[in-house]
Amino acid sequence: MYKQIILVIAVIGIFSSCSEEKIQLSPISQESSSNFYKTPEQIEQAVVGVYDGLQLSGQYGKYFIYLMEVRSDNSRQQSTTSSGGIYGDLDLFRMEATNNIVELAWNDCYKGIQRCNIVLNRIESVSNNPKKNVQIGETKFIRALTYFNLVRLFGDVPLITAEYDDPFEAFNLGRTPKAEVYAQIIKDLTEASQLLENEAIRAGGATKNASYALLGKVHLTLGNTNEAITALKNVSGVLLPNYLDNFGIPNENSDESLFEVQFKKGGIGEGSPYANLFTPSGAAAELIGGVGSAAGDNLPTQDLYDSYQVGDLRRDVTIGKTSKGVYYTKKYLDKPFKDLDGDNNFIVLRYADVVLMLAEALNEQGYVANGEAFTLLNKIRNRAGLSSFTASNLENQNSFRTAVVNERRWELAFENHRWFDLIRTGKAIEVMNAHKSETGVLNTVTNEKLLFPIPQSQVDATNGKITPNPGY
Amino acid sequence: MKNKTNGKGKKIPNKKSSVSFLKFDLKMKMSFLLIIVALFSMKANDVTAQRTKISLKLDNVTVTQLIDKIENTSDYRFVYKIEDVELKRVVSINVKNERIEKVLNKIFSVTATTFNINDKLVYLIENKKNIKSTKDNPTAALKTAASFRVSGKVFDANGNPLPGANVLEKGTRNSVTTDVDGKFTIEVADAKSILVFSFIGFEAQEIVLNGKTELTVTLTENTSNLEEVVIGYGSQAKAKLTNSVSTLKSEDLLSSPIASFEEGLAGQLAGVDVVQTSGNPGSSSDINIRGVGTITANVQPLIVIDGFPSENLNINSINPSDIERIDILKDAASAAIYGSRGANGVILVTTKKGKMGGFKFTFDSYTGVQEVANTIDLQDSYERARFVAQATLNRGKAPIALYQPYLIGIPGLTNTNWQDEIFRIAPIQNTSITASGGTEHSNYFVSGGYFSQDGTVLGSKYERVNFRFNINFDITKKLKAGFNLAPTYSTRNKVSDADHKGDGVVMTALMANPLFSPYNSDGSLNLSSDMMQSAVEEGQAPVENPVALALLNTDKRTQWDFLGGGFLEYNLSDHLSFKSYLGADYSSSDRNSFSPNTVGSYSVLVENKQANAYKSYDERKNWMIENTATYEKSFNRTHNLKFIIGQSYQTEEMNTTGSSPLVAQVNDVDGVIYTEFPKFEDKWSLISYLSRLNYDYKDKYIISGSVRRDGSSRFGENTKWGWFPTVSGAWRVNKESFFKSKTINELKARASWGITGNNGIPNYGAIPLLGAANYGDLEGSAPITSPNQNLSWEETSTLDLGIDLGLFDGKLSFTADYYNANTNGLLLDVPVPSHSGYTTSLRNIGKVNNSGFEFALNINKVKLGYVKWSSTINISTNKNEVLELGPDQDRILESYHITEIGQPIGSYYTYRKIGVFQTQEQINNAPTHPEMRLGDYIFADIDGDGKITSNDREISGDFFPDYTFGFSNTFKYKNFSFNFLIQGKQGYEIFNGTSFFIRNLEGWSNGHSDINNYYSAENPEATYASPGKHVKTYEQSDLFVEDGSYIRLRKVSIKYSLPETFLENISLTSATIYLSATNLFTITNYSGFNPEVSSRNNSFNSSQTTTPGFDYGAYPIAKTIVMGLNLSF
């Protein structure tokens, strides 16, 4: 009997000797971050991931246009009830803190920032990386751009510049005062402008010019007129002879363009959705070769159409009209490869913007009749087929201000500037309340509505440590 | 039969006044059932003859050898006194497929022995006609100096005399056996002697004479206590069970048509909650055992098929008619032998094996129809038009021209009830054939089955072909082997049961505009760009013609499943055996979905539509090896010991390849050119050591303990291994000498405690994973999951206290259990602030408690007149409470749900709608809200700050029922058998997400007819607000939280077995025809299709345990009526 028991134990023992390593399994089809970021190639992949962050649907991949254009008087939603009304609610100022678009924008901005923080944390420990300096510059530029978008959309936001090993560390962090966030943005952009080259090292990569342009915009937003002028004057750029040449697939990454988010159609998950989103319902065959959906989003308002001065070449480049008479956004129309898979890049910064910002800043520094600001403004007007303004048209600082805001509306429509321009120039409440919505009844716009609500999910997840914005 | 028709005829006319049978109120339904019951209360004889046939070919054997042979090859057992049978007589016999009576007649016809057959027992008794002298009493030799004579009669529980029972004077060898009439006479030492009455299959009984000379003794059948219960890595006599285990046998499982076995479990067992969330053919149900002890991890119990634990089993691949029994391990002490996978309970499925005896062949086939159990009362075209007109008017516009003719009341215009268009009466059929048999040294069971079910929604269908081979044999006297294989092939045509955006056919049928018609005048499908265009114009949700969605969009899946295993068992001695088992589960499935460019999609008109196509191929390979040694010994019949020790290794590999179309401007799937995604591979493995000890002292005091150690690849570097110990004990009070109750035959108190685990998380849940993050042509990567080196299983420790009671000779048995289970270290996908870069992080955090009572009462073959009645009533309660969440976290909020400390998981969290503004005064006094016009909803200011803000939400219900119950009854009368099962849940709520559309006041879609009661100047006391523009507060209010309580007639069946005399002529051993129905009616106040909903089955909310009870257009369940035939020979 005892022999038998020993035999049994021995047999089981033999089978048991297969052990430990059998349950040490690494992912087969995926990489793990614990053994990544070790070589220059892996760092390069992480930097590409940083750029990819801009493509996320919560950022330029989709939702920014709703927060930055549809929200404004430039465009409207054809159906304010589609997808449960989350788009229409933005358009008509009736949104709540649970709005999904706002939540995704918040989440995806921070997802992008995390990618930046990982690169900046890990890049120093990898040796023999020839691209290191430029990669740091690119990453800082994108982190600054993302924070700049966040802070303009939401006001005070949590400022994170370190890589979290444990996401639970984030529970301790509330909202950082706007000023500190801006200080970090300026620091990142200043460093980026030193580290970056004049030429990008990749298609659509960040450059010295782009970071100066963005730095100028940041300072302008903060009212730092002198710093804005300095930064903007550091930008070397050109205006293309024809306004039209800024848009369309063959013109992507043009000489005038300073920074654009890259998209590529072809069924590889890199396409942009704009062509389908911005085609009025029922007009797909007419406008985008019948490929995919026609969501009827971001349609130009009658108000925008009517605001163009007679002879402005930009109107018909910017706004189209379907055979049924519906206005549509023209800058991003191209036949997609399939539904939501278009080729159009999104232009974040271009030299015309810099020219107008510089004009605005110079005018803020002091009105000079027919001074440099006039020259700059007229460059833009003349290209658009409009006559020059002189001190007789724009007699004082205030009228020049208004002229620049209008010029920016016409020049940069649907390029995600309008909503922020209205806020920066203090015209948002006045303009929006005067705006007659063509879709539904626009709720009254108050000061509180100039910021978006902090997503309810964040208030809930942090048990109130992240405080809501007033008015929501 | 005549009486039956008369009985029905009398009562039915009363009910014809009601709309249809299915709309009776409960009282009427119950009385109808009682009438049917009463029909069987008529005098007749019970016929339960044995029909097993015997084949024998023996030359020159003794009667003893002959008896041995019959016992070994059939279910018959012989009972006889040695002196009554001439055992050494040499006989020869050659029979083929003869009934036992004929065989025995041949052997004993002219001897001094005759026989008497009672069920499976053959009594061989003295044939008084054939013997010359009855004076010679063989027991005389054993007699002591007797001075006291006792006589009497022994009966069985049914009152039939029991011949052949043993009557023993306790402490002596003095015994007699009862005669053919159950009578006995014995002489004993004195008037205080004790007599012991015993008989095979019956509970022994001791009687102290105390001077009595006449005794009437009733012995009770002992079947329930002798019955073995499967408990995982072995089995145990039910009487000695120290745990909470529920068993369902084949006949109860199969009493109604079921597609897969879990449907058959519904309502049958205490503490086992089966939720049939979808009627989509080929879909499976959710099973919860004793509540939900987890928040994020898997909530389904582990399913073990013939010893093979399968975490990803395709339940549909098991043919229910192959199942012999299902044993469910409910408490931790029984489930912990499955360690890190036992926390949700364990379902042990045992398939059928061949029985000793001749070849047995069965054929079973049914065919029937299904229809949706109910439909929703929607607005018709005219109501719709009035509603839309009011809504547009309130928005300051005029309704579009489409509605004008309806508004002026032109009769006979298009008025489509879309539900009628997508629902149909659908056929269901099943055929299964089995062949089985066995000898002393081998047995086999082979089956083949075909099941086909068309869905009640157009375009859906499920078909399955099953085979099974179960073979066991002895290689040598000590070495046994067994092998089973069950190949299954199934195809499924699925219609989308997703929400509106996923073109869910049911959801869109509720939403679609009744003013449009599904077909054009030429009979072709109306691919309704008109309907969608008009929806866009008026701000409605643009949905395609639901009939087109059902018929033209296809999603076809084909699947092969091979589940099989084999074992070798070697008996090293009489007490020690060693078993080695190798099992494998392989499945491969192909999915091919296609939506042509000729049918629109949500908000995509036909003219803009591209074809959608998707192909995928999934493969899963799971195998395990397991070695166990069992030692079993009884010392002096007092100390009974059983010890098992073992080890196992199991691993599973999965891979998926998928393709999406590269070019898709096509209307035919053949035109699609695909581009393939990279293959995705996945793997997990588990190493386990296990051991269990069972000990009892004289069957009276029983203790058991087990321990398992699991090492899993899924968990963090620091936490790969865990221990799962248990201890349990029972005291069989009725075995005590002081226990003398005649009514109570069994009284057992049980207690158990143990720790089980839940490892149901993603395979690489502990590892921070990176995903592709490409940018144009550049390859990039970025994090997708957060790291956690300490990730481990959830640990549930459960205390279970139970009582088992048997009364009235086993006629009545009762089981009660109390359990209290604490789950620690919940695998919780904690929502983290998204500024961390992640939105959730998988953690072991928090505690949940589940506690409850379970009661089961079994009534076993009680005679009501000439009707035999068996019944089971089970009631279970469960209270679920969250005790702890993440650090500093007292709640998790998710849109409509809250998981909060002190409350059940995933309660609904809503605003409270308290009415509709009817007067300006009400408005003046109400808390501030963006909408405060006459006809707007009034909400309660819960926090009292004078404003309606997100702080004004409160818990308004949860999806955990206060109690669930099942009430099953079987009545047998003559050759008829009638069975029904009523099942229900009480005290829980449902969040009716469908109401987002059908009770939407902007008129986004067609509405429920009850929203016709909307506010207007003419109807100020309305339930619903004035149509038009509204902020979304009401969508998050308790307006959509409904009571889900229901009572359902889950099964009804009536069977008729053809008389034996008739069968003789056509060489059948049995033939039964039956009529059976499921889900005939449900009594509920819930306004949706089915109160058994769960968000786990819809795409609106992710598959989270924290968001249960959300109904969003699920495929309704069907009521089914089938007629079938069962034959065997």
Interface residues (C-beta under 8 A of the other chain):
Chain A: M1 Q4 I5 L7 V8 I9 V11 I12 F15 S16 C18 S19 E20 K22 I23 Q24 L25 S26 P27 I28 S29 Q30 E31 S32 S33 S34 F36 Q42 Q45 A46 V47 V48 G49 V50 Y51 D52 G53 Q55 Q78 S79 T80 T81 S82 S83 G84 G85 R94 E96 A97 T98 W106 N107 Y110 K111 I113 Q114 R115 N117 I118 V157 P158 I160 Y164 D165 D166 P167 F168 E169 A170 F171 L173 R202 A203 G204 Q262 F263 K264 G267 I268 G269 E270 T279 S281 G282 A284 A285 G290 V291 G292 S293 A294 A295 G296 K338 D339 G440 V441 N443 Q456 S457 Q458 V459 D460 A461 T462 N463 K465 I466
Chain B: R395 G396 K501 S529 Q533 V536 G539 Q540 A541 P542 L572 S573 H575 L576 F578 S601 S603 V604 L605 E607 N608 K609 Q610 I625 N627 A629 Y631 I645 G646 Q647 Y649 T651 S660 P661 L662 A664 Q665 T675 P678 K679 F680 E681 D682 K683 W684 S685 L686 I687 Y689 G711 S712 S713 K720 N763 Y764 I767 P768 L769 L770 G771 A773 N774 Y775 G776 D777 L778 E779 G780 S781 A782 P783 S786 P787 V830 P831 V832 P833 S834 H835 S836 G837 Y838 T839 S841 R843 G886 P887 D888 Q889 D890 R891 L893 S895 P930 S950 F996 E1002 W1004 K1029 V1031 K1032 Q1036
